[in-house]
Amino acid sequence: MAATGTIEKVSIIVSKGSLEGIYPALIMANGARAEGIDADLFFTFFGLDAVTKRRWEHIRLATVGNPGLHLPTLLGGLPGVPDLITRYMERKMAKLDIPPIPEFIEMISDTGAGLYACKASVDLFELDKDDLVDQVQGIITVGEFYEHAAGGQIVYT
């Protein structure tokens, strides 16, 4: 039984391919594992960037249309601003001991969490297993994800 006494399993859907879309899922999965809760991550649509070899080291913060930044849309779209803000956030996270996405995914996988890619999204983006990082345990359908998540809480980030 999980340390919380109520939640034993959580399945987290990762659908966004930006820092603010991926990190909450990783932090939640890591926290679940630390509490003894089984955790699975299901990467779909642009969330696949977090587990795609050519993209996972190049995730940026969304600076246009991100109300949490309190940055005018025009300013967020200027050349160089997304990279500047992304580097700033990465430095702040490093000071808090929040690892970069590749290291975080490896760490979470090492705790026994499951990492799965959405078959429909993999097909949509013309990817295959070789395009994904080694920590991805399988490419599964939504139906298989629901079967796998049965009896647990599903969280959408």
VOGU-3710 file (C-alpha; in Angstrom, 3 decimals, decimal comma):
1> maatgtiekv> 0,000/0,000/0,000  1,217/3,492/-0,830  2,551/5,752/1,888  -0,412/8,108/1,463  -2,876/5,338/2,310  -5,256/6,341/-0,476  -3,506/6,600/-3,824  -1,596/3,533/-4,945  -1,154/4,292/-8,623  -1,047/7,374/-10,836
11> siivskgsle> -0,866/7,651/-14,623  0,218/10,997/-15,991  -0,507/12,166/-19,533  2,153/14,490/-20,993  0,818/16,331/-24,053  2,847/19,540/-24,217  6,411/19,803/-25,489  7,562/22,856/-23,544  9,386/23,190/-20,227  6,184/24,234/-18,464
21> giypaliman> 4,333/21,307/-20,025  6,882/18,577/-19,278  8,356/19,480/-15,882  5,081/19,337/-13,913  4,553/15,748/-15,099  8,121/14,757/-14,233  7,909/16,399/-10,808  4,569/14,693/-10,106  5,873/11,274/-11,214  9,030/11,692/-9,158
31> garaegidad> 7,008/12,752/-6,117  4,688/9,780/-6,527  7,596/7,340/-6,672  9,172/8,995/-3,605  5,893/8,328/-1,740  5,801/4,696/-2,852  3,061/5,307/-5,416  3,293/3,467/-8,749  3,631/5,992/-11,560  3,402/5,807/-15,330
41> lfftffglda> 3,929/8,584/-17,856  2,101/8,548/-21,217  3,683/10,898/-23,767  1,332/12,070/-26,512  1,320/14,781/-29,194  4,077/17,324/-28,512  4,776/15,737/-25,144  6,671/13,154/-27,205  9,452/15,748/-27,508  10,452/14,871/-23,942
51> vtkrrwehir> 11,308/11,315/-24,998  12,419/11,842/-28,601  16,200/11,560/-28,914  16,626/14,528/-31,252  14,400/16,827/-29,146  14,694/15,979/-25,427  17,803/18,111/-24,883  16,291/21,100/-26,712  13,000/21,735/-24,905  12,204/25,436/-24,533
61> latvgnpglh> 9,841/27,521/-22,483  6,834/28,814/-24,421  7,199/32,601/-24,379  4,349/33,579/-26,711  0,868/33,374/-25,249  2,118/32,152/-21,861  0,223/34,234/-19,293  2,320/32,844/-16,445  5,375/34,694/-17,732  3,685/38,095/-17,426
71> lptllgglpg> 5,500/39,003/-20,622  3,814/40,882/-23,480  3,187/38,558/-26,426  5,106/40,845/-28,766  8,194/40,727/-26,548  7,973/36,926/-26,182  8,114/36,568/-29,962  11,268/38,618/-30,496  14,294/36,680/-31,787  16,420/35,329/-28,951
81> vpdlitryme> 13,842/35,893/-26,212  12,668/32,249/-25,996  16,261/31,011/-25,646  17,125/33,705/-23,097  14,080/32,964/-20,909  14,613/29,198/-21,259  18,243/29,477/-20,096  17,161/31,707/-17,210  14,567/29,140/-16,065  17,021/26,260/-16,452
91> rkmakldipp> 19,533/28,082/-14,224  16,853/28,743/-11,597  15,776/25,087/-11,661  19,390/23,907/-11,394  19,784/26,017/-8,226  16,805/24,118/-6,801  18,405/20,777/-7,781  15,787/20,116/-10,461  17,676/18,111/-13,091  17,585/18,710/-16,844
101> ipefiemisd> 14,876/16,744/-18,673  17,136/13,890/-19,921  18,587/13,318/-16,453  15,159/13,631/-14,815  13,612/11,070/-17,183  16,457/8,634/-16,545  16,127/9,147/-12,791  12,351/8,578/-12,849  12,740/5,496/-15,019  15,339/4,116/-12,592
111> tgaglyacka> 12,771/4,337/-9,769  10,544/1,890/-11,634  8,120/4,346/-13,191  6,753/3,342/-16,584  7,291/5,556/-19,618  5,106/4,964/-22,661  4,664/6,689/-26,010  1,253/7,131/-27,630  1,019/4,995/-30,775  -1,260/7,454/-32,596
121> svdlfeldkd> 1,163/10,330/-31,939  4,205/8,253/-32,859  2,480/7,387/-36,144  1,361/10,999/-36,682  4,905/12,311/-36,348  6,331/9,367/-38,318  8,507/8,155/-35,463  9,438/4,656/-34,358  11,001/3,033/-31,292  14,525/3,896/-32,508
131> dlvdqvqgii> 13,631/7,621/-32,437  12,711/7,408/-28,752  14,998/7,353/-25,726  15,824/3,991/-24,187  13,699/4,656/-21,094  10,480/4,401/-23,141  9,173/0,920/-22,375  6,720/0,738/-25,217  4,573/2,417/-27,808  0,981/1,777/-26,774
141> tvgefyehaa> -2,529/2,695/-27,854  -4,860/4,822/-25,774  -6,864/1,683/-24,968  -3,728/-0,049/-23,704  -2,912/3,024/-21,645  -6,362/2,888/-20,012  -5,930/-0,815/-19,292  -2,531/-0,100/-17,776  -3,924/2,794/-15,719  -6,906/0,786/-14,409
151> ggqivyt> -7,478/1,273/-10,705  -5,346/4,377/-10,460  -5,633/8,125/-10,785  -5,153/9,719/-14,213  -3,588/13,172/-14,320  -3,419/15,329/-17,441  -0,689/17,958/-17,680
//
